[in-house]
């Protein structure tokens, strides 16, 4: 035991760092995991580069993963082709341009929450309902902020949830206010999805999109018998382009024959108008 303690006390800082880098959670997964192996290894490498804060060598990566140098080199070369890592000559590897771009996008979403939060909170209090802030997710919408209704019983929606076409009003809003070219590009993919998420009738779907573009609101009833529906409207930025979607969750019992109560639609549009103005948009929303 005494010898062990002496050994530990005399370990160099470099040895301690190497020991930390050999954390079993970062070791290359076994070959039995199949396709997941490459993804897990890539994730471990990217985490390693992000936490190091400096350029690393092929040998550093090999030691961290517990694999051969040649295998580490192949992984790095593949990630470099994808823009996930970058190399500065012989000085080593660092995070690539694509990860930097993703970081800016993520930071932009956080800035969006900071800018719009007061309006979302005020709307949630006024409506007494759960309010979501969503952003475009390649033809769908992803929740980036969820404000629960200010009473004990409410609909709980977690940030990160993807709301999909064709049923989600949030996704329909996100789709409706894309450029014509982008909508056309997305349609082919959306028509080829799995049955539950496929646009079966393209003509009818585009008619519904045209209606959204005219009224700036989309709502849906309780499609999957979950006890609630949703109403959504767009938020525009200074370039009058879609920046976000505000969605309010509404109990099915409050959805009448003609849809949500008019006062709720008016309050939603006022919220979106305030959010858009905060982003320096000059767009004038309809009264409701």
PyMOL commands that set and color helices and strands:
alter all, ss='L'
color gray80, all
select helices_A, chain A and resi 2-9+13-21+24-26+31-33+35-52+58-65+69-81+89-91+97-127+169-176+180-191+195-197+202-215+252-254+262-278
alter helices_A, ss='H'
color red, helices_A
select strands_A, chain A and resi 85-87+93-95+131-137+140-147+162-163+218-220+228-236+242-251
alter strands_A, ss='S'
color yellow, strands_A
deselect
rebuild
show_as cartoon
